[in-house]
């Protein structure tokens, strides 16, 4: 293979003139090639730091005239958060045409969304939902800087299947919101309809559509617009794609238009996975791909709504008491079923619900491994899944008794149904009982069985 750079070859950073040594090719795409490299000159006593080096194809540089300007601005501004593998410094070489840039090297624990869709990795629902939350939060931080990503798609996102932590790469596409002529328009199957039709330039609003498509792929393992109409296409050429994704898009689960329903034997992932999720999450997707198709300004689900919805979905996870599979608590289904959840998607048994905690209008399922975080105990807190503030624990002598342990340095107050109150000090555990109310200082939770 003719690579742009060879192992052992050196380049230098443009500003600090630091030596960077190429190690091996990681992969290539339409813009250039990415290499594992080491930054620093051992001959001068420098310690070498592992980095990723992206070098652009000469023909791409001819197409994207604003690339260097965009990268220079991104380097100066810095990353929105550590979830972005953000450009750090431009690099050049006297022996190779063009230029490249350095960014943090992605750790091996991260897998691509393509690996998820192709079933090469098998994360838990908790990890998957956490990854979705992290993506929505990361793009929120990017948009808050007046930037748009422009190309949210499979190839630019990685996640840790064990934890859901994400990394976002290819940030050389990031540009000023709604700036025309600045970089690429996106990846066809993820582009907003107005971008497909050529009626608008990429923006934070088109990013919202692409984010919804990516989240749908992650949770439903299917494209939201590919149903019966896609199955009828004999030649999937540009006019067909423009019609399906731009001129005449129809959501496969549109509640008022059934012309594009998924077909059994052809779109089985969508048919199997869509009913698993609670009504509130399906409503977010439905809005994204009905009113959000036509109204880019007001119809799309905002990043803040996705964050809240995905945190709520994470809190709704509980385990089937027959097979152990993760299921989701759906309050509407429980009301319709006279207090029982839907059958387990995995084994078809009716699982027994664990205790729940109501926090205002939110419901947190109290499983054997449930942890509570700052946003659970104080609604003023931002979402944070760092250090937990409470955990569910089992009684050391009676496994039928469960409690909530106070991991904070603050005092809680528990109130029984008869009105009697008890202080729960730091490190202490309160026994779970139906009707018990817990005052955490800035929020109250009520236990229900």
N, C-alpha and C positions, 0 to 999 in steps of 0.2 A: 504493500500500500504506500503511495506517495504522500507522506505527511508534510505539513507545512514546516514543522520543527522536528528535530531528531533527538533521541535520548542523549544526554550529555551536553547538548547545545546550550549556550548561555545567551541571555538577553539582559538588558538593564532597565531598571525603572526610570521613567522620564524625569521625575523631579529629584529624587534622592540619589540617583545613579547607583543604586544597589544592585549587585549581581544576582541573577535568578537562573538556576540550572534546571533544565527540563529533565524529567524522569521518564514518564511514559504517557502515551495517549490514553485518555479516558473515553472520549467519544467525539463525534462530530455531528453537525447539523447543517442547516441551510445557510448559516451565517459564518461559521468557522469551526475550529477544533478546540477542544478543551484538554489540557494536559495536567497531570500531577507534576509539581515542581517544588524546588526548595529555594527559599529566599535567604540570601546572605552569602558572604565570601569567606570560606574557612581559611583561605590564605591570609586574610587580614584579622583572623581571630574572631570572626563573626559566628554566632550560633545560627544554624540554618532552621528556618521555620517552614513547615509544610504549607503550601498554598496551591490554589488552582490557577492556571494560566489559560486564558482564552485568547486565541489568535484568529483574526478575521481573514476570510478569503479576499483576495484582491478584487474580485468581481463584485463582492458584496459592498466593499468600501465605495465602489463607484456608484452603487445604487442609493446608499444611505449617507448623503452628504453631511448631515447634521450629527452623525454618530459621535465624532470626537468632541464636539461641543456639548452634547448630551452627557457623555461620560464624565467630562471635566466638571460639569455642574453637579452631577450625582456624587462624585468623589468629594467635592467641596461641601456638599450638604450633609453627607453621612447617611447611614441607613436609618429607616424608621424604627427598626428594632433588630435584635440579634437573630431573628428568624430569616432575615434576608441575607443571602450570600452576595453582599454588596460590593461593587467595584471599589478597590482600594488605591490603585495607582496604575497609570498607563505604563506600558513597556514597549521598547523598540529594540531593533537589532540592525547593525550596519549591514549584515549579510542577508536579511530577509525583508522583502517588501512589506509595507503596511505597518500595522501595530496591533497590540493586544492590551489586555489589562489583567491585573491580579485580583483575586477574590478569595475568601476563606475556602478551604478544602472541605467538601462534604464528607462527613464521617460514614463509615461503612454500615453503621446501624440503620441508615436511612434507605428506604425503598421508594421507587417511583409509583405514581398512581397507576401507570400502565401495569406494573406488577400486581396491583390489587385487582384491576379489571380482568387480567388474564389468570387470576387465581394462583399466582406464584407466591403470594403471601396471604396469610389467614389471620388478620388482626381480630381482636374482640370488638364487639359493638362499642364498648367504652372507649377503646383506643381510636376507633374510626370517628366517633362523634367528637372526641377531643380534638382530633386532627381538623375536622370541619370547623370547630369553634376557633382553633388557632388561625386557620386561613382567613375566616371572616374578620377576626381581630387584627390580623396583620395587614389586610387590605384597607381596613378602617384607618390604621395608622398611616399608611401610604397616602390615602386620599386626603387625610387631614393636613398633609404637607402641600396640597395643591397639585399632586401628581396623579397620573393614571398609569396602570401597568401595561395596558394595550394588548397583551397576549396571554391572558390566563388560560391555561390548557394543561393537558396531561404532562407534557414534557418539561414543564417549568416548576413542578411541585414534587417534593419528596416528604415522606413522613416515617417516623419510627413506629413500626407495627406493635411494639411492646408498650409504648406510652402515648402515642398520638402526637408527639412533638413534630413540628414541621420545619422545613427549610425551603425557601423560595429562591430559585436561581434565575439566570438570564435577565438580570436586572438592567442590562444595557438597552432593553426595550422601553424602560420607564421614561416617560416624558411629561411635559407640562400638560395639565388637563385641558382638553379641547384644542390643542395646538395642531394646526394642519401641517402636513408635510413633514412630520417629525417621527420617522421610524415606520415600522410595519403596522398593518391594520388588524392583525390577529390571525388565529388559526380557524379555518372555515367552520368547522362543526361547533366552535365555541363563540363565534362572533355574533353580536347582537344583530337582529334583522335589519336595522337601519344601516349598519356597516356593510352587511352582505349586499344590500340594494345600492350601496354607494351614495347614500343620502346624507351621511354624517361622518365625522372623523372620530377616532377613538377618544373616549372620555371616561370619567369615573362612572357615568351612567351605563355605558356599554360594558365596563368592568363588572358592574352589578349583575348584568345578564350572564356574562361568562362565568362569574362566581357561582351563580345558581345552577348553571349547566354542570360545572365541576362537582358541586355538592350532590347533585342528582346522580351523577355517575358514581360517586363514592358510596352513596347509600343504597342506590337502586341498581347499580351496575348496568346502566343503559342510558341512551340519549333520550331526553324528554320529548323530542319531536319526531322520533323514528318509530312509526307504527305501521298501520296497514298501507298508508300512502307510500312509505319508503319501500315496503315489500313489493309494491306494484311497479317500481322503477326497474326498467330493463337495462338501461345504460346510465350509470351514476356519473354523468359528466357535469360540467360547470352549469349549464342551464337547469339540470335536474336539481343540483345542490342549491342553486339560487332560489328555485321555486320552493323547495322543502324548508330551507332555513331562513329565507328572506322574504319572498313575495307572498307565499301562502302558508306560513307556519301554523300548525295546530298541535296543541299539547295532547299527548297520548291519553291523558286522563282528564281532558276538558269535561267539566260537568254538564255542559250544554251542547257539546258537539262530539258525536261519537264516530266521526268519519275516519279518525286516525288511531283507533284503539290498537293496543298491542295484540298480536296474533299468537295463539297457542302453538307451540312447536317451533316458533320463530323468534318470539320475544319473551321467552319464558322467565328470564331474570326479572323483568319488570312486573310480570304477572305474579310472581312468587313474593317479591320483596316489598312492593308498594303497600299491600295490606298489613304488613308487620308494624308499620309506624303509626303513632297516635294521630288523631285527626288534626291536632294543632300544627304538626309538622307538614302533613299533607296539604293543609290550607296554605302554608307559606309557599310551597312549590306550585300549587295551583294558581296563586296570585302571580308568581313570577312568570308563569308561562301562559297566562290568559291576558289579564290587563297589562302585564309587563311586556308582552309582545308588541302591543300597539302604543303604549304610553311610556316612553323612555324617561320622561321627567318625573312622573308621579306614580306610575304603576308598579315600579320594581321594588323588591324587598331590599331595604337598606342593610348595611353591614351590622348595625346595632340590633336590628330585628333578628338577623341570623344568629348573632351571638346569644341573645336572650333565648331564642328558640332551641338552639343546640345545647345550651346549658340546661334548659328545662328537659330536653330529651335525655341528656346524660343522667339527670336526677331521676328520670322515669324508669331506668333499667332495674329489673329484678330477675331472679333466677327461677327457672321452672323447678318445682319440687319433685318432679318425676325424672327429668333427664339432665337438669342442670343448665340448659341453654338460656342465654340472655333473652329476655322479653322486654316489652315496653308497656308501662302502665298507661292506659288510655281511659281517662275519667268518663268520657262519653260512652265508651263501650261497657264500662262497669255499671253505669246507670242503666243502660239498655238491657244488660244481662242480670238485673236485680242483684247487684253487688258482686258478681263474679267477673273475672277478666276473660278475655277471649282465649280460646284454646291455644296452647303452646304451638308456635309455628313449626317446631322441630319434631315433637312427638304426638301432638294433637290432644294430649291430656289437658284438663283444666287445672292450672297451677294454683297453689295456695298463695295468697298475697302476704308479703311480710308486713310488719308495722310500717305506717307512713307518718311523716311529719308534715303538717300543713304550715306553711310560712306565707301569711297573707293569702294570695290566690294560688301559690305554688305548692306542689306536692313533691316531697323528697322521700323516695323509697329507702327504708332502713334495712339494708341487707347485712349479712355477717361481716362484710368488708367495707361498709359505707364510711366515708370520711366527710366531715363538714369543714368548709373553708370560710374565709372572711366574709364573702358575699352572702353566705347562708345566714350568718349571725347578725349581719348589719347590712341592710340594703343600700346604704350609702357607699359601701366599699365596691371597688372595681372587681371584676371577675379575676380570681387569682387561685390557681391550683398548685401553689407552692407548698408552704407548711400548713397542715391541717390544724384546725382549732378544736375539733371534737372527733371521736370515733366510737363506733358501735363495738361493744365488748361482751363476751359471754361470761356468765357467772362461773367462777372457778370450780364450784361444787355442784351446781345445778345447771346442766346445759340447756334447760328449758327457759331459763331466765336470762334476759338480755338487758343491757344498760347502755347509757350514753356517757362517755368519760369526758370530763372537762380538761382539755389540753391547753387552755389559756391561763393567764395569770390573774384573770378577773373572776369575780363571784357571779354565779348564776342563781336564780331563784326558781324552784319548782313548786307548782301549785297543784294539789290533788283536786279531784272532783268535789270533795267536801269543803274545799276552801282552805285547807291546812297548807302552810307554806314551809319550805325547807331550803336552807342555803346549800348550794353545791359549789364547794370551794375548788380552787385549782388542784387538779390531780384526782378529784373525787368522781364517783360514778353515780348517776341517778338511774334507778330501775324503770324500764319502760312499762307504762300502763296506759290503757285506752282512756282518753280524756285528760291525761296529764298535760299541764301547760308549763312551758319553760320560758322564763324571761332571761334573755341574753344581754340585756342592757339597752340595745337599740332595736331589738326585734323580739317577737314572741313566736314560739312554735307550739303547736298542739299535736299530741300523739294520737293516732287513730289506728285501730286494729280492724 
